[in-house]
Amino acid sequence: MANGVLGEGYSSRLNQEVRIKRGLSYGAGSGLGARRDSGFFSAYAQTRNNAAPEVAALLKAELVRLATEPVSTGELVPRKAALSGNYARELETGAGLVSAVASLTAYDLPFPP
């Protein structure tokens, strides 16, 4: 959920700050690679060279904000709906289902009940 609020989709905080409010990128986002023990996190935006320091500061500020301020219900409700809807759509095809099972198996994660 936290990554969904921060950087997944057009309405995410990163995209709002970097693209929509300031026009510094065609898009900004973040990714989270979940694993059983540890994983990776990335935040990204493509921008012009002279705007890179400003964009990096915006990314960092949004990470700090996520860590220090509660997420409002107004942000959570639509993100929950989008994330659950996307997950359901991914499982609608055979390829999507195989991909989900492969990920669980590769990282030795339990299958949902």
C-alpha positions in Angstrom: 0.0 0.0 0.0 2.8 2.4 0.9 4.5 2.0 -2.5 1.1 2.3 -4.2 0.5 5.7 -2.6 4.1 6.8 -3.2 4.8 5.7 -6.8 2.4 3.4 -8.5 0.2 5.1 -11.1 -0.7 8.5 -12.5 -2.1 9.7 -9.2 0.8 8.6 -7.0 2.6 11.2 -4.9 5.8 11.1 -6.9 4.0 11.6 -10.2 1.9 14.4 -8.8 4.9 16.3 -7.5 7.4 15.7 -10.3 5.2 15.6 -13.4 1.8 17.2 -12.7 2.8 20.0 -10.4 6.2 20.9 -11.9 6.4 19.4 -15.4 9.9 18.1 -14.7 9.3 14.6 -16.2 7.0 12.5 -18.3 6.5 10.4 -15.2 7.9 9.5 -11.9 7.3 6.4 -9.8 8.7 3.8 -7.5 8.9 0.0 -7.4 9.1 -2.5 -4.7 10.5 -6.0 -5.1 9.0 -8.0 -2.3 11.0 -11.0 -1.0 10.7 -13.2 2.0 13.8 -11.9 3.8 14.7 -8.7 1.9 13.9 -6.9 -1.3 14.7 -3.8 -3.3 13.1 -0.4 -3.6 13.6 2.1 -6.3 12.2 5.6 -7.0 12.7 7.1 -10.4 12.0 9.8 -12.9 13.5 10.7 -16.2 14.3 14.4 -16.5 16.7 16.8 -18.1 20.2 17.0 -16.6 19.8 20.5 -15.1 16.6 19.5 -13.3 18.1 16.3 -11.8 19.0 17.8 -8.4 15.5 19.3 -8.0 13.9 16.0 -8.9 16.1 14.0 -6.6 15.2 16.4 -3.7 11.5 15.9 -4.5 11.8 12.1 -4.5 13.6 12.3 -1.2 11.0 14.7 0.3 8.2 12.4 -0.7 9.9 9.4 0.9 10.4 11.4 4.1 6.8 12.5 4.0 5.6 8.9 3.6 7.7 7.9 6.6 6.6 10.7 8.9 3.0 11.7 8.0 -0.1 9.5 8.1 -1.6 8.7 4.7 -5.1 10.2 4.5 -8.2 8.0 3.9 -8.7 10.0 0.7 -5.5 8.6 -0.6 -5.8 5.1 0.7 -9.3 4.2 -0.5 -8.7 4.8 -4.3 -5.2 3.2 -4.0 -6.6 0.1 -2.4 -9.2 -0.2 -5.1 -6.6 0.3 -7.9 -4.2 -2.2 -6.4 -6.8 -4.9 -5.8 -8.3 -4.4 -9.2 -4.9 -4.6 -11.0 -4.0 -7.8 -9.1 -7.3 -9.4 -10.1 -6.8 -8.4 -13.7 -3.3 -9.9 -13.7 -4.8 -13.2 -12.6 -7.4 -13.3 -15.4 -5.1 -14.8 -17.9 -3.2 -18.0 -17.8 0.1 -16.2 -18.2 -0.7 -13.8 -15.4 -1.6 -16.7 -13.1 1.6 -18.6 -14.0 3.6 -15.5 -13.3 2.1 -15.1 -9.9 2.7 -18.7 -9.0 6.2 -18.6 -10.3 7.0 -15.5 -8.2 5.7 -17.2 -5.0 7.7 -20.3 -5.8 10.9 -18.5 -6.7 10.9 -16.6 -3.4 9.7 -19.5 -1.3 6.6 -17.6 -0.3 3.4 -19.3 0.9 0.4 -19.6 -1.4 -2.6 -17.7 -0.3 -5.4 -19.8 1.2 
